[in-house]
Amino acid sequence: MGRQASAIRRFDPPLLFDAPDFRRLWLGQTISVFGDQITQLGLPLVTVRTPGADSSQMGILTAVGLLPHLRDLPEAAE
């Protein structure tokens, strides 16, 4: 019995973070998420600080900021 237990080797799969392709994907997604958040927060703040900006302009700016996400919806549903 001891011989069979020593013959079984443990399989350690490679870590995903050791794969260069995965690191590039992860880094690209991280940068993209930061950019999305800056756009969604920063543009409305700039509009609020602009003299003469009203609520309809804020609504339009927010809707335009969400258009890229709406464009990807049909593709994600497939």
N, CA and C atoms as a LAMMPS dump frame, in Angstrom:
ITEM: TIMESTEP
0
ITEM: NUMBER OF ATOMS
234
ITEM: BOX BOUNDS ff ff ff
-5.0000000000000000e+02 5.0000000000000000e+02
-5.0000000000000000e+02 5.0000000000000000e+02
-5.0000000000000000e+02 5.0000000000000000e+02
ITEM: ATOMS id mol type element x y z
1 1 1 N 0.826 -1.2 0
2 1 2 C 0 0 0
3 1 3 C 0.863 1.254 0
4 2 1 N 1.944 1.271 0.735
5 2 2 C 2.824 2.414 0.789
6 2 3 C 3.445 2.7 -0.571
7 3 1 N 3.698 1.642 -1.345
8 3 2 C 4.285 1.811 -2.659
9 3 3 C 3.317 2.509 -3.617
10 4 1 N 2.049 2.167 -3.545
11 4 2 C 1.063 2.793 -4.428
12 4 3 C 0.89 4.273 -4.089
13 5 1 N 0.909 4.609 -2.816
14 5 2 C 0.738 5.998 -2.409
15 5 3 C 1.908 6.852 -2.889
16 6 1 N 3.115 6.3 -2.898
17 6 2 C 4.258 7.083 -3.349
18 6 3 C 4.287 7.2 -4.876
19 7 1 N 3.618 6.305 -5.576
20 7 2 C 3.607 6.345 -7.032
21 7 3 C 2.652 7.423 -7.558
22 8 1 N 1.719 7.852 -6.732
23 8 2 C 0.767 8.886 -7.15
24 8 3 C 1.452 10.239 -7.009
25 9 1 N 1.523 10.934 -8.122
26 9 2 C 2.145 12.256 -8.099
27 9 3 C 1.077 13.325 -8.109
28 10 1 N 1.374 14.359 -7.422
29 10 2 C 0.433 15.481 -7.361
30 10 3 C 0.617 16.345 -8.609
31 11 1 N -0.494 16.711 -9.229
32 11 2 C -0.456 17.57 -10.416
33 11 3 C -0.702 19.008 -9.999
34 12 1 N 0.262 19.865 -10.22
35 12 2 C 0.131 21.287 -9.933
36 12 3 C 0.033 22.032 -11.256
37 13 1 N -1.176 22.475 -11.619
38 13 2 C -1.312 23.203 -12.883
39 13 3 C -0.592 24.546 -12.804
40 14 1 N -0.166 25.052 -13.942
41 14 2 C 0.51 26.358 -13.914
42 14 3 C -0.463 27.461 -13.512
43 15 1 N 0.045 28.448 -12.826
44 15 2 C -0.788 29.565 -12.41
45 15 3 C -1.127 30.439 -13.608
46 16 1 N -2.335 30.974 -13.625
47 16 2 C -2.741 31.834 -14.734
48 16 3 C -1.89 33.082 -14.82
49 17 1 N -1.492 33.609 -13.681
50 17 2 C -0.748 34.859 -13.704
51 17 3 C 0.666 34.677 -14.255
52 18 1 N 1.119 33.422 -14.37
53 18 2 C 2.426 33.148 -14.965
54 18 3 C 2.357 33.146 -16.489
55 19 1 N 1.152 33.143 -17.053
56 19 2 C 0.982 33.134 -18.51
57 19 3 C 1.001 34.572 -19.032
58 20 1 N 1.893 34.899 -19.957
59 20 2 C 1.984 36.277 -20.457
60 20 3 C 0.7 36.76 -21.133
61 21 1 N 0.014 35.88 -21.85
62 21 2 C -1.232 36.296 -22.505
63 21 3 C -2.288 36.69 -21.476
64 22 1 N -2.379 35.934 -20.387
65 22 2 C -3.35 36.257 -19.354
66 22 3 C -2.999 37.575 -18.67
67 23 1 N -1.711 37.8 -18.425
68 23 2 C -1.294 39.061 -17.799
69 23 3 C -1.66 40.248 -18.68
70 24 1 N -1.461 40.115 -19.996
71 24 2 C -1.824 41.207 -20.906
72 24 3 C -3.325 41.451 -20.894
73 25 1 N -4.107 40.372 -20.9
74 25 2 C -5.562 40.504 -20.853
75 25 3 C -5.997 41.173 -19.552
76 26 1 N -5.454 40.711 -18.445
77 26 2 C -5.816 41.255 -17.133
78 26 3 C -5.448 42.728 -17.039
79 27 1 N -4.259 43.092 -17.501
80 27 2 C -3.824 44.479 -17.453
81 27 3 C -4.696 45.356 -18.352
82 28 1 N -5.006 44.868 -19.546
83 28 2 C -5.865 45.632 -20.454
84 28 3 C -7.256 45.846 -19.885
85 29 1 N -7.826 44.82 -19.284
86 29 2 C -9.151 44.949 -18.682
87 29 3 C -9.13 45.915 -17.5
88 30 1 N -8.068 45.867 -16.709
89 30 2 C -7.953 46.77 -15.56
90 30 3 C -7.885 48.216 -16.014
91 31 1 N -7.068 48.482 -17.023
92 31 2 C -6.958 49.846 -17.553
93 31 3 C -8.289 50.295 -18.143
94 32 1 N -8.98 49.389 -18.826
95 32 2 C -10.272 49.723 -19.428
96 32 3 C -11.308 50.082 -18.373
97 33 1 N -11.354 49.333 -17.281
98 33 2 C -12.313 49.615 -16.214
99 33 3 C -12.019 50.965 -15.563
100 34 1 N -10.746 51.256 -15.339
101 34 2 C -10.399 52.568 -14.781
102 34 3 C -10.826 53.685 -15.724
103 35 1 N -10.587 53.506 -17.022
104 35 2 C -10.993 54.514 -17.991
105 35 3 C -12.492 54.715 -18.012
106 36 1 N -13.24 53.622 -17.932
107 36 2 C -14.709 53.726 -17.897
108 36 3 C -15.17 54.523 -16.678
109 37 1 N -14.578 54.241 -15.533
110 37 2 C -14.988 54.928 -14.312
111 37 3 C -14.625 56.404 -14.348
112 38 1 N -13.467 56.726 -14.884
113 38 2 C -13.073 58.125 -14.995
114 38 3 C -14.027 58.866 -15.922
115 39 1 N -14.401 58.216 -17.025
116 39 2 C -15.322 58.846 -17.967
117 39 3 C -16.693 59.057 -17.334
118 40 1 N -17.201 58.037 -16.654
119 40 2 C -18.532 58.144 -16.071
120 40 3 C -18.585 59.139 -14.917
121 41 1 N -17.494 59.327 -14.224
122 41 2 C -17.486 60.266 -13.11
123 41 3 C -16.953 61.637 -13.52
124 42 1 N -15.883 61.655 -14.29
125 42 2 C -15.206 62.904 -14.615
126 42 3 C -15.966 63.808 -15.561
127 43 1 N -16.542 63.271 -16.622
128 43 2 C -17.245 64.122 -17.581
129 43 3 C -18.441 64.842 -16.97
130 44 1 N -19.293 64.169 -16.216
131 44 2 C -20.377 64.921 -15.574
132 44 3 C -19.876 65.986 -14.597
133 45 1 N -18.781 65.711 -13.907
134 45 2 C -18.245 66.719 -12.983
135 45 3 C -17.732 67.944 -13.736
136 46 1 N -17.102 67.717 -14.886
137 46 2 C -16.636 68.844 -15.695
138 46 3 C -17.832 69.654 -16.176
139 47 1 N -18.904 68.976 -16.55
140 47 2 C -20.098 69.673 -17.024
141 47 3 C -20.73 70.499 -15.904
142 48 1 N -20.774 69.958 -14.712
143 48 2 C -21.339 70.697 -13.571
144 48 3 C -20.519 71.949 -13.301
145 49 1 N -19.224 71.832 -13.44
146 49 2 C -18.338 72.977 -13.159
147 49 3 C -18.361 74.014 -14.286
148 50 1 N -18.895 73.642 -15.454
149 50 2 C -18.952 74.577 -16.576
150 50 3 C -20.085 75.564 -16.351
151 51 1 N -19.808 76.842 -16.424
152 51 2 C -20.877 77.829 -16.23
153 51 3 C -21.934 77.704 -17.338
154 52 1 N -23.159 77.745 -16.934
155 52 2 C -24.262 77.695 -17.889
156 52 3 C -24.744 76.3 -18.227
157 53 1 N -24.177 75.253 -17.62
158 53 2 C -24.626 73.891 -17.895
159 53 3 C -25.918 73.622 -17.128
160 54 1 N -26.876 73.01 -17.82
161 54 2 C -28.144 72.712 -17.154
162 54 3 C -28.342 71.201 -17.041
163 55 1 N -29.47 70.806 -16.472
164 55 2 C -29.717 69.389 -16.198
165 55 3 C -29.897 68.579 -17.476
166 56 1 N -30.451 69.171 -18.532
167 56 2 C -30.617 68.409 -19.772
168 56 3 C -29.256 68.071 -20.383
169 57 1 N -28.302 68.969 -20.289
170 57 2 C -26.965 68.674 -20.787
171 57 3 C -26.302 67.57 -19.961
172 58 1 N -26.56 67.561 -18.686
173 58 2 C -26.039 66.488 -17.831
174 58 3 C -26.616 65.141 -18.235
175 59 1 N -27.921 65.114 -18.501
176 59 2 C -28.555 63.872 -18.917
177 59 3 C -28.021 63.374 -20.242
178 60 1 N -27.843 64.282 -21.186
179 60 2 C -27.309 63.903 -22.499
180 60 3 C -25.886 63.362 -22.351
181 61 1 N -25.086 64.024 -21.56
182 61 2 C -23.711 63.588 -21.365
183 61 3 C -23.645 62.211 -20.707
184 62 1 N -24.495 61.968 -19.748
185 62 2 C -24.537 60.65 -19.102
186 62 3 C -24.971 59.574 -20.085
187 63 1 N -25.983 59.87 -20.905
188 63 2 C -26.448 58.902 -21.906
189 63 3 C -25.36 58.608 -22.931
190 64 1 N -24.655 59.625 -23.37
191 64 2 C -23.577 59.421 -24.337
192 64 3 C -22.454 58.587 -23.721
193 65 1 N -22.201 58.754 -22.453
194 65 2 C -21.185 57.956 -21.775
195 65 3 C -21.537 56.488 -21.689
196 66 1 N -22.827 56.17 -21.723
197 66 2 C -23.26 54.772 -21.647
198 66 3 C -23.422 54.115 -23.017
199 67 1 N -23.354 54.871 -24.09
200 67 2 C -23.541 54.31 -25.433
201 67 3 C -22.582 53.166 -25.769
202 68 1 N -21.31 53.238 -25.443
203 68 2 C -20.442 52.091 -25.765
204 68 3 C -20.908 50.791 -25.124
205 69 1 N -21.468 50.873 -23.928
206 69 2 C -21.955 49.662 -23.269
207 69 3 C -23.218 49.14 -23.95
208 70 1 N -24.068 50.024 -24.4
209 70 2 C -25.28 49.607 -25.108
210 70 3 C -24.94 48.992 -26.456
211 71 1 N -23.88 49.499 -27.087
212 71 2 C -23.462 48.963 -28.377
213 71 3 C -23.036 47.503 -28.247
214 72 1 N -22.465 47.109 -27.127
215 72 2 C -21.949 45.762 -26.94
216 72 3 C -23.024 44.77 -26.488
217 73 1 N -24.2 45.226 -26.124
218 73 2 C -25.241 44.318 -25.628
219 73 3 C -25.648 43.232 -26.621
220 74 1 N -25.945 43.548 -27.894
221 74 2 C -26.343 42.462 -28.807
222 74 3 C -25.237 41.422 -28.982
223 75 1 N -24.005 41.851 -28.963
224 75 2 C -22.883 40.92 -29.101
225 75 3 C -22.775 40.021 -27.88
226 76 1 N -23.039 40.552 -26.715
227 76 2 C -22.939 39.756 -25.481
228 76 3 C -24.08 38.751 -25.37
229 77 1 N -25.197 39.015 -26.024
230 77 2 C -26.346 38.116 -25.926
231 77 3 C -26.183 36.86 -26.768
232 78 1 N -25.245 36.867 -27.699
233 78 2 C -25.064 35.696 -28.564
234 78 3 C -24.405 34.556 -27.873
